[in-house]
């Protein structure tokens, strides 16, 4: 089936053809007709299967026959979790609408707000935004939603993971009640489905792959290694295999900076990209990576979301993610649109729990490889699908102690004192008698009379 047979107009089909696409992907085949009909849609598919075009193309089709957008108004709003993803979606909207009389804009934080306010004065048929900056613009009366027809939550699961739920709820209160709602994501977690219940109305669910599955075109493997040997092993893999372009994931921002400096010292062009970098630095690093000026881009999960590079050959998990679902997102950067790719993970014995979580999630034991000279001192335990976590041992009951915290001599010798004996082994006095024992009154001592003396009068 062609794009024209899905109900798209000639200007849109021409723009898609100019981008080098002639056959719709499975997610596009199911989602595009439903969106054109005005249905609410929940779509889940692996990263790199064409989700962006799955909602962009039918939205442009719908907007092309509607009223002209007014000043500061928006007809379609696309919310994304990161700046990079917002920029990527905006580029796609611009490319696909090049033959249509429609306008688009993108707004996100990290850059000056005044140019964005100026741009929105003309209105935008399609606005791509991150939640925080959108609320800033609304509070300054720079954007309005009376003309809004369509709302898209792209990578909705990541927005919730990043703590945007409160911003999303604020935005939903500002939008017209009558609108079309689209949720597109690589995975759908339980919180996402909970959000969807209060957002979409009788949605069409589209899923073209098993939940949390990885593309068959990606060759996945792991290298067991000690933590201190990771930088050297990565350097060896890059040089021995002559990698010209690889995306490397670290768990922390400082780790990304440290690794990029190490690779540079080894003569390998590298740059780090993460949340602490300015938007200009992030954009520059990504542009140099795409153009081939640098060979290795070291990124954290948040910054990497939205990186869309055709034919990216390698993805490396320098650190395994704490959340198993992030592994699916990471390796989805390669093997896109049916192309082949390679995903390599450097795994220490301390990361075995994360490895087990990932293998259980994707229901696959990853192939283990060994690099010469890098056999780990601390062995990585054997993997097994369905491994149950060990039950924690029950805490031992504390032994009886005295109020001053010191054990008695009898206790220290292993003898348990009886309830009716005190420290010395004598029966307790009446004041210390046990609760059920009858208490005897204390015996009164008789006073002995003073001895009479002959000079008692003189003594007195």
SVG drawing of the C-alpha trace seen along z (x, -y; Angstrom):
<svg xmlns="http://www.w3.org/2000/svg" viewBox="-16 -40 62 62">
<polyline fill="none" stroke="black" stroke-width="0.4" points="0.0,0.0 1.2,-3.5 0.9,-6.8 -1.7,-8.0 -3.9,-5.0 -4.0,-6.0 -5.9,-9.1 -3.1,-11.6 -3.2,-14.5 -0.7,-14.9 1.3,-17.7 1.9,-15.6 2.7,-12.4 5.2,-14.5 6.9,-15.8 7.2,-12.3 8.6,-11.0 11.2,-13.7 12.3,-12.5 13.0,-9.1 10.0,-7.2 7.6,-5.3 6.0,-2.6 4.3,-3.2 5.6,-1.4 3.3,0.9 2.6,-1.7 1.8,-4.3 -0.6,-1.9 -2.7,-1.5 -2.5,-5.0 -2.8,-7.3 -6.3,-6.3 -7.6,-6.5 -6.1,-10.0 -7.6,-11.3 -11.0,-10.0 -10.7,-12.1 -10.4,-9.2 -8.5,-9.3 -5.4,-7.0 -3.1,-5.2 -0.1,-3.8 2.8,-1.8 5.7,-0.7 9.4,-0.2 11.6,-3.2 12.6,-3.9 9.5,-2.5 8.1,-5.8 5.9,-7.0 6.5,-10.7 5.2,-10.4 2.4,-8.3 0.8,-11.3 2.4,-14.2 1.2,-13.3 -2.5,-12.8 -2.6,-15.9 -1.3,-18.0 -4.0,-16.3 -6.7,-17.4 -5.4,-21.0 -4.9,-21.6 -8.7,-22.0 -9.5,-24.0 -9.7,-27.7 -6.6,-30.0 -4.8,-30.2 -5.2,-33.5 -2.5,-35.5 -1.1,-33.7 -3.4,-30.7 -2.4,-27.0 -4.4,-24.4 -2.3,-21.3 -0.1,-20.9 2.6,-18.3 4.2,-17.9 7.6,-16.2 9.8,-15.5 13.1,-16.9 14.5,-19.7 16.2,-17.4 13.0,-15.4 11.0,-18.7 13.5,-19.9 13.4,-16.6 9.6,-16.5 9.5,-20.2 12.0,-19.3 9.7,-16.5 6.6,-18.8 8.5,-21.4 9.6,-18.9 6.2,-17.2 4.3,-20.5 6.6,-22.2 4.0,-22.1 1.1,-23.2 0.0,-26.7 0.5,-25.7 2.9,-27.2 4.7,-25.5 6.9,-26.5 8.9,-24.9 9.4,-26.1 11.6,-24.7 13.6,-25.9 17.4,-26.6 17.1,-29.4 15.8,-33.0 12.0,-33.2 11.5,-36.6 12.2,-35.2 9.7,-32.5 7.1,-35.0 7.7,-37.1 7.2,-34.0 3.9,-33.0 2.4,-36.4 1.7,-35.1 0.1,-32.0 1.1,-28.4 -0.9,-25.6 1.4,-23.1 3.3,-23.9 5.8,-21.5 6.7,-22.2 8.2,-21.0 5.7,-21.3 7.7,-23.8 8.3,-26.4 4.8,-26.1 3.4,-27.0 5.9,-30.0 4.6,-31.3 1.0,-30.8 1.6,-32.7 3.0,-35.6 -0.1,-35.5 2.0,-34.6 0.0,-31.5 -3.7,-30.7 -5.7,-27.5 -9.2,-28.6 -8.5,-27.2 -6.9,-23.9 -8.1,-20.9 -5.5,-18.2 -3.3,-17.3 -0.3,-14.8 1.7,-13.4 4.8,-12.0 7.0,-9.7 4.3,-10.0 6.0,-7.4 9.2,-9.4 7.3,-12.5 5.9,-10.8 9.3,-9.3 10.8,-12.8 8.2,-14.2 6.1,-16.2 2.7,-14.8 1.9,-18.0 2.7,-20.2 0.7,-18.0 -2.3,-18.2 -2.0,-22.0 -1.9,-22.1 -4.9,-19.8 -7.0,-22.2 -6.2,-25.1 -7.2,-23.2 -10.7,-23.0 -12.7,-20.0 -13.6,-19.0 -10.4,-17.9 -8.6,-14.9 -6.1,-13.2 -3.1,-11.1 -0.7,-9.2 2.4,-7.9 5.2,-6.0 7.7,-3.2 6.2,-1.6 3.0,-1.9 3.5,-1.5 0.7,-1.1 0.9,-4.9 0.5,-5.8 -2.6,-3.7 -4.0,-5.3 -3.3,-8.8 -5.0,-7.7 -8.2,-6.7 -8.8,-10.3 -7.6,-11.8 -8.7,-9.8 -12.3,-9.1 -13.0,-5.6 -9.4,-5.3 -8.2,-3.0 -5.2,-1.1 -2.4,-0.4 0.5,1.9 2.8,3.3 5.2,5.1 5.2,6.9 5.4,4.6 9.0,3.7 10.5,5.8 13.6,4.9 14.1,4.9 15.3,8.2 17.7,6.3 19.8,5.2 22.6,7.5 22.8,7.4 25.7,8.6 27.5,7.9 31.1,7.8 31.7,8.7 34.4,6.4 35.6,4.8 34.5,1.2 38.1,-0.3 38.7,1.4 35.6,0.0 37.3,-3.1 40.2,-1.0 37.8,1.7 35.6,-0.9 38.7,-2.4 39.9,1.0 36.5,1.8 36.4,-1.6 39.9,-1.3 39.9,2.5 36.5,2.3 37.2,-1.1 33.9,-2.6 33.2,-5.8 29.9,-6.6 28.7,-5.3 26.3,-6.6 27.5,-5.8 25.2,-5.9 26.3,-6.7 24.3,-6.8 25.4,-10.2 26.4,-13.6 29.8,-13.6 30.4,-10.1 29.6,-11.4 32.1,-14.3 34.8,-12.0 34.4,-9.4 34.4,-12.1 37.7,-13.5 39.2,-10.0 38.4,-9.3 39.7,-12.6 43.0,-11.8 43.2,-8.6 42.8,-10.5 39.2,-9.6 36.9,-12.6 34.1,-12.7 31.7,-15.0 29.3,-14.8 25.6,-15.7 23.5,-16.0 21.1,-18.2 23.9,-20.5 25.1,-21.5 23.7,-24.6 21.3,-24.2 23.9,-25.7 26.5,-23.1 24.0,-20.3 22.9,-21.4 26.6,-21.9 27.7,-18.4 24.7,-16.7 25.4,-18.5 29.1,-17.5 28.2,-13.9 25.7,-13.8 28.2,-15.3 31.0,-13.0 33.3,-15.6 33.3,-13.6 33.0,-9.8 31.6,-9.2 28.7,-11.0 28.5,-10.3 25.0,-10.9 22.7,-10.4 19.2,-9.0 17.4,-12.3 19.6,-14.1 19.6,-11.2 15.8,-11.0 15.0,-12.5 18.4,-11.8 17.4,-10.6 20.3,-9.5 19.8,-7.5 21.8,-4.3 23.5,-4.8 25.6,-1.6 26.5,-1.2 25.0,-1.9 27.0,-1.2 25.7,-0.9 28.8,-2.0 26.6,-1.9 23.4,0.2 20.3,-1.8 18.6,-1.5 15.2,-1.2 15.1,1.8 12.7,0.1 15.4,-2.5 17.5,0.2 14.8,0.6 14.8,-3.1 18.6,-3.2 19.2,-0.5 16.2,-1.7 18.6,-4.5 20.1,-1.8 18.5,0.6 15.9,-2.0 13.3,-1.5 14.5,2.1 18.2,1.3 20.8,3.4 22.6,2.2 24.7,3.3 24.1,2.8 26.9,3.6 26.8,3.4 29.8,3.3 28.6,5.0 30.2,5.3 29.4,7.9 27.7,5.0 25.3,4.5 24.0,8.0 20.6,7.0 20.1,4.5 21.2,7.1 18.7,9.6 15.9,7.0 16.7,6.2 16.9,9.9 13.6,10.7 12.0,7.6 12.9,8.5 12.7,12.3 16.1,12.9 19.5,13.8 22.1,11.6 25.2,13.1 28.3,12.8 31.6,12.0 35.1,11.8 37.8,9.2 41.4,10.4 43.1,9.0 39.9,7.9 38.7,11.0 37.1,9.6 38.4,10.4 34.9,10.3 32.9,12.8 29.5,11.9 26.9,14.5 25.2,16.7 21.9,15.3 18.6,17.1 15.2,15.9 12.6,15.8 15.2,15.6 13.4,14.9 15.0,12.5 16.3,14.0 14.0,13.6 15.5,11.4 16.5,13.3 14.2,12.8 15.8,10.7 16.8,12.6 14.9,11.8 16.9,9.6 18.1,11.4 16.7,10.2 18.9,7.4 19.0,5.3 17.9,1.7 21.5,0.6 22.2,2.6 24.5,5.1 23.8,8.8 23.8,10.5 26.5,13.0 24.0,15.9 23.0,14.8 26.6,14.5 27.2,18.1 24.2,19.3 21.9,19.7 18.5,18.2 17.5,16.7 14.2,17.9 11.3,15.5 11.4,15.9 15.0,15.3 16.9,12.1 20.5,11.4 21.9,13.1 19.6,16.1 17.6,15.2 13.9,15.1 12.7,11.5 11.4,9.5 7.7,8.6 8.3,5.3 9.7,7.3 7.2,10.2 5.7,11.5 2.2,10.3 0.3,13.5 2.1,14.0 0.4,12.9 2.2,10.0 3.0,10.3 3.1,7.2 6.5,6.3 7.3,7.7 7.6,4.9 10.7,5.1 10.1,4.5 12.2,1.8 14.3,3.1 13.7,0.9 16.6,-1.2 18.6,0.3 17.9,-1.4 21.0,-2.9 21.4,-4.5 22.4,-7.8 19.8,-7.9 18.4,-11.2 21.7,-12.8 22.2,-11.6 18.9,-13.1"/>
</svg>
